């Protein structure tokens, strides 16, 4: 995750309740499983893994192929949740490494898969891509699952939460990511896949998520600014939806699949 102080503080506070606040999408994992069908064994890392939500899904879907999996994140508090989460699921805890995504303590050409889920906007993109190029073997894959800036603007937060879209400047558009990839000599974009998700919630549940700072974006508000935004958010939803117990919207994400050329 980011080394910025505010974001470190965010993840330190939210770590114990992170899983209950965030949605984990199974669809990209199923898609990844199909893409890796030809691989006989997987030696991998989940970078910016947080509490290991997606690592666990990968482990379930690819269990017969995974030789080992590193869980890597900059937040010790987020990593501290992984062991108990895997234990609850009756799974073996992966190797945990506290590290920046831009300077990974892994050997050259030591992995054939690297994954990152909803975290790349916390990285220095070019440094991260250079590290993955160094660590991947020839033919190895990098999977980047993220929300684009335009997708964020169409979410319930981007549409109805004041300034959410303008404050969240860290997200990329697909062409930004594609342009960065062209600067890394041996990484090639193989394909990209867009996912859409029908979401629903209650007004009060959404208010509760914002109050608990569901996204790190909420840390970009001052306390007084956030309080005013929460009131306006509540009014916006009441004006737009007839039933406050049935707030519905569509979320979007994208999965980019890169491969290291020989």
C-alpha positions in Angstrom: 0.0 0.0 0.0 1.0 3.6 -0.1 3.8 4.9 2.1 2.0 8.2 2.6 1.3 8.9 6.3 -2.4 9.5 5.9 -3.0 6.3 4.1 -0.8 4.3 6.6 -3.0 5.8 9.3 -6.1 4.9 7.4 -5.2 1.2 7.0 -4.0 1.0 10.6 -7.4 2.1 11.9 -9.6 0.2 9.5 -7.7 -3.2 9.5 -9.8 -5.0 12.1 -13.1 -4.2 10.3 -11.8 -4.1 6.7 -13.4 -7.3 5.6 -16.8 -6.4 6.9 -16.7 -3.1 5.0 -15.3 -4.1 1.6 -16.9 -6.2 -1.1 -14.8 -9.0 -2.5 -15.6 -9.9 -6.2 -15.4 -13.5 -7.1 -15.9 -13.0 -10.9 -12.3 -11.8 -11.6 -10.9 -14.8 -9.8 -12.9 -17.2 -11.9 -11.7 -15.3 -15.0 -8.1 -15.5 -13.8 -8.5 -19.2 -13.1 -9.5 -19.8 -16.8 -6.6 -17.7 -18.0 -4.1 -19.8 -16.1 -5.6 -23.1 -17.1 -2.5 -24.2 -19.0 -0.1 -23.5 -16.1 0.8 -26.7 -14.2 2.1 -24.9 -11.1 1.9 -21.3 -9.8 4.5 -19.5 -7.8 3.0 -16.2 -7.0 2.6 -13.0 -4.9 -0.4 -10.9 -4.1 0.9 -7.3 -3.9 -1.0 -4.8 -1.8 -2.9 -7.8 -0.4 -4.4 -6.0 2.6 -6.1 -8.6 4.8 -5.7 -11.3 2.2 -9.3 -11.3 0.9 -8.4 -12.0 -2.7 -5.4 -14.2 -1.7 -7.9 -16.6 -0.1 -10.1 -16.7 -3.2 -7.1 -17.3 -5.3 -6.0 -20.1 -3.0 -9.5 -21.8 -3.2 -9.7 -21.6 -7.0 -6.1 -22.5 -7.8 -5.3 -24.7 -4.8 -4.1 -27.6 -6.9 -1.6 -25.5 -8.8 -0.2 -23.1 -6.2 3.2 -24.1 -5.0 3.5 -21.1 -2.8 2.0 -17.6 -2.5 3.4 -14.5 -0.9 1.1 -12.0 0.8 2.8 -8.6 0.5 1.6 -5.2 1.9 3.1 -2.1 3.5 0.6 -2.1 6.4 1.6 -4.3 9.3 -1.9 -3.9 10.7 -3.6 -5.3 7.6 -1.1 -8.1 7.3 -1.8 -8.9 11.0 -5.3 -10.0 10.1 -4.2 -12.6 7.5 -3.3 -15.4 9.8 -6.6 -15.4 11.7 -8.6 -15.1 8.5 -6.9 -18.1 6.9 -7.1 -20.0 10.2 -10.9 -19.4 10.3 -11.2 -20.8 6.8 -9.1 -23.8 7.8 -6.4 -22.9 5.2 -2.6 -22.8 5.5 -1.4 -19.2 6.0 0.7 -18.0 3.1 4.2 -16.4 3.6 3.7 -12.8 4.8 6.0 -10.0 3.8 5.8 -6.4 4.9 7.2 -4.4 2.0 6.6 -1.5 -0.3 5.3 -2.5 -3.7 8.1 -0.5 -5.3 11.0 -2.3 -3.8 10.1 -6.0 -3.3 12.5 -8.3 -1.4 12.1 -11.1 -4.0 14.7 -12.6 -6.3 15.0 -11.8 -10.0 12.8 -14.2 -12.1 11.5 -16.0 -9.1 7.7 -16.0 -9.8 5.4 -16.9 -12.7 2.4 -14.9 -11.4 1.9 -11.6 -9.7 -1.5 -10.3 -8.7 -2.7 -7.0 -7.3 -6.4 -6.2 -6.5 -7.7 -2.7 -5.9 -4.3 -1.4 -4.8 -2.3 -0.2 -7.8 -3.5 3.4 -7.3 -1.6 3.3 -4.0 1.7 2.5 -5.8 4.2 4.5 -7.8 3.1 2.9 -11.0 6.3 2.8 -13.1 8.4 1.6 -10.1 5.9 -1.2 -9.5 5.9 -2.3 -13.1 9.7 -2.3 -13.2 9.7 -4.5 -10.1 7.2 -7.0 -11.6 9.3 -7.2 -14.8 12.4 -8.0 -12.7 10.6 -10.6 -10.6 8.6 -12.4 -13.2 10.1 -15.3 -15.2 9.8 -15.2 -19.0 6.2 -15.9 -19.9 5.0 -15.0 -16.4 1.8 -13.0 -15.8 0.9 -9.8 -14.0 -2.8 -9.4 -13.2 -4.0 -5.9 -12.3 -7.5 -5.6 -11.0 -8.6 -2.0 -10.4 -11.3 0.6 -10.7 -10.8 3.3 -13.3 -11.4 6.9 -12.7 -14.4 7.0 -15.0 -15.8 3.9 -13.3 -15.4 5.6 -9.9 -17.3 8.6 -11.1 -20.3 6.3 -12.0 -20.4 4.6 -8.6 -22.9 5.5 -5.9 -20.1 7.5 -4.2 -19.0 9.3 -7.4 -22.5 10.2 -8.3 -23.9 11.2 -4.9 -21.2 11.8 -2.4 -20.0 15.5 -2.6 -16.5 16.0 -4.0 -15.7 12.2 -3.9 -15.0 12.1 -7.6 -12.8 15.2 -7.6 -10.9 14.3 -4.5 -10.0 10.8 -5.7 -7.2 11.8 -8.1 -5.1 8.6 -7.7 -7.1 6.4 -10.0 -6.0 5.8 -13.6 -7.9 5.5 -16.9 -7.2 2.5 -19.1 -5.1 4.6 -21.5 -2.9 5.8 -18.6 -2.1 2.2 -17.6 -1.6 1.1 -21.2 0.8 4.0 -21.8 2.8 3.1 -18.7 3.1 -0.5 -19.8 4.6 0.5 -23.2 7.5 2.0 -21.3 8.5 -1.4 -19.7 10.4 -3.2 -22.4 9.5 -6.8 -21.7 5.9 -6.4 -20.3 3.1 -6.7 -22.9 -0.6 -6.1 -22.3 -2.3 -9.3 -23.5 -5.9 -8.4 -22.8 -8.2 -6.4 -20.6 -11.6 -7.4 -19.3 -14.2 -5.1 -17.8 -16.5 -6.3 -15.0 -19.8 -4.8 -13.9 -21.6 -5.5 -10.7 -25.2 -4.8 -9.7 -25.0 -3.5 -6.1 -27.7 -2.7 -3.6 -27.7 -1.4 -0.1 -29.7 0.7 2.4 -29.2 4.4 2.9 -28.1 3.9 6.5 -25.7 1.2 5.6 -24.0 3.4 3.1 -23.9 6.3 5.6 -22.3 3.8 8.1 -19.6 2.8 5.6 -18.7 6.4 4.9 -18.5 7.2 8.6 -16.2 4.2 9.0 -14.1 5.4 6.0 -14.9 2.5 3.8 -12.5 4.0 1.2 -9.3 5.8 1.9 -10.7 8.6 -0.2 -12.7 9.7 2.9 -9.3 10.5 4.6 -8.9 13.3 2.0 -11.8 15.2 3.8 -11.3 17.3 6.9 -13.6 16.3 9.8 -16.0 19.2 9.3 -16.0 18.7 5.5 -16.8 15.0 5.9 -19.7 15.8 8.3 -21.2 18.2 5.8 -20.7 15.8 2.9 -22.4 13.0 4.8 -25.5 15.2 5.3 -25.6 16.2 1.7 -25.0 12.5 0.6 -28.0 11.5 2.7 -30.2 14.2 1.1 -29.0 13.3 -2.4 -29.9 9.6 -2.0 -33.3 10.5 -0.5 -34.0 12.8 -3.5 -32.9 10.2 -6.0 -34.3 6.9 -4.6 -38.0 6.5 -3.5 -37.1 3.7 -1.0 -34.1 4.4 1.3 -33.9 0.7 2.0 -33.4 -0.1 -1.7 -30.4 1.9 -3.0 -29.3 0.3 -6.3 -26.4 1.1 -8.6 -23.8 -0.5 -10.9 -20.1 -0.7 -10.0 -17.4 -1.3 -12.6 -13.8 -2.6 -12.5 -11.2 -3.7 -15.0 -8.7 -6.5 -15.1 -5.5 -6.1 -17.1 -3.5 -9.1 -18.0 0.2 -8.6 -18.8 2.8 -11.1 -19.8 6.6 -10.9 -19.7 8.1 -11.6 -23.1 11.2 -13.7 -23.6 
